[in-house]
Amino acid sequence: MKDVVVVSGVRTPVGRYLGALRDVEAYDLAAVVLREAILRAGIEAEQVDEVVLGQAYQNGEYVNIARMALLKAGWPESVPGITLDRRCCTGLDVVRYGALLIRSGAARVVVAGGVESMSNAEFYLPGHIKWGVGGRKGMPRGHGDLSIWGLPFYDRIQRARVMSQPEERYGILPSMMSWAETAAREEGISREACDEWAAESHRKACAAWDQGRFAREVVPVEVPGPKGAEVRVDRDETPRADATLEKLARLKPVLGGVCTAGNSSSENDGAAAVVLMDEETAREWGLRPMARVVSCAVAGCDPRRAYEAVPTAVNMALDQAELDLDAMDLIEVQEAFAAQVLADLKQMGIGPDRYDRVNVNGSGISLGHPIACTGVRVLVTLLHEMCRRGVRYGLECICGGGGLGIAAVFENLRDGKE
């Protein structure tokens, strides 16, 4: 089996929902990071064997966005692309998929990325309206004034959360927040602890920007300006320097528990990509890899307790790597909700004395959560921080809708030198 290395990694700024990136189509966001990732790696598009791109909110406008994005990027038509979806886990799973292609000898070079434009997620009518225009559940058959048919009209973002697990088996989970509240109850996570975590996430993200730690990983995006001229977006929109404990405490719980808009992740737009190849090819081409992909594992659990899949996946990834948690110098636990992060850390045996190695530059609560982009965005941030600090091992883990978890271990190959 071949060793797989990450040669470069970049991301766009993360835009807020209906924010600065709302007029940029998802495939155009993806094209930006595809071009920049190979430029920084020092390779040509012709040398890429496969593009593996993640997108959770695929729709009629975004059909196999991996192929669309690479063509929009001007890459050769001979480069194939495939699009994956494992909900929030997608961005790390594309790296796993790409690494498996390389380890098996099916490819030498894979560009793995994730993209989401939640601002452009579609509203849609379900296909069963074709059963005589609304005729499936007792409605009259035939055509006519559609306003009289009572047709269901869905927001894909909201509907996807309900449809991530069968209703007849698990009941209706109206949002991912449902299982975050379960985590809080079962693990004894307080509202105060959630707000404290959220405030610290914003503080760390703002500090990272102020100190220039994100500068190397972010590629700016040009967007249409109000008067026609293009505007350069080069900074994440969601970190808030004014996210104080006092302000967070005033927010009302969404479901009556501990989760609020302030201690939960947001809906966002963004893209990120990494270049993967086997270590022998990198050496042959005279390239300088950032890190080695040591292990990656996926786990499943009861969708009503999706947070529990994270510790399971972490243990599987650590077992594959033949390492223990103490060896992880930096740890990224995606912040879907503060309650979920705190529950996962508790189950993993990580106490407050080790929080200084967790999400050191903020995460989903402050930096946003463009679903399929997130895993790659987190990885790009993690690898740059590992290189900056000169630490050896990094761990990334994410929970996903439908009761999923994924974790991966990476080894720094740059010894503290960018």
Secondary structure, 3 states (H helix, E strand, C coil): CCCEEEEEEEECCCEECCCCCCCCCHHHHHHHHHHHHHHHHCCCHHHCCEEEEECCCCECCECCHHHHHHHHCCCCCCCCEEEECCHHHHHHHHHHHHHHHHHCCCCCEEEEEEEEEHHHCCEECCHHHHCCCCCCCCCCCCCCCHHHCCCCCEEHHHHHHHCCCCHHHHCCCCCCHHHHHHHHHHHCCCHHHHHHHHHHHHHHHHHHHHCCCCCCCECCEEEECCCCCEEEECCCCCCCCCCCHHHHHCCCCCCCCCCCCCCECCEEEEEEEEEEEEHHHHHHCCCCCCEEEEEEEEEECCHHHHHHHHHHHHHHHHHHHCCCHHHCCEEEECCCEHHHHHHHHHHHCCCHHHHHHECCCCCHHHHCECHHHHHHHHHHHHHHHHHHHCCCEEEEEEEECCCEEEEEEEEECCCCCC
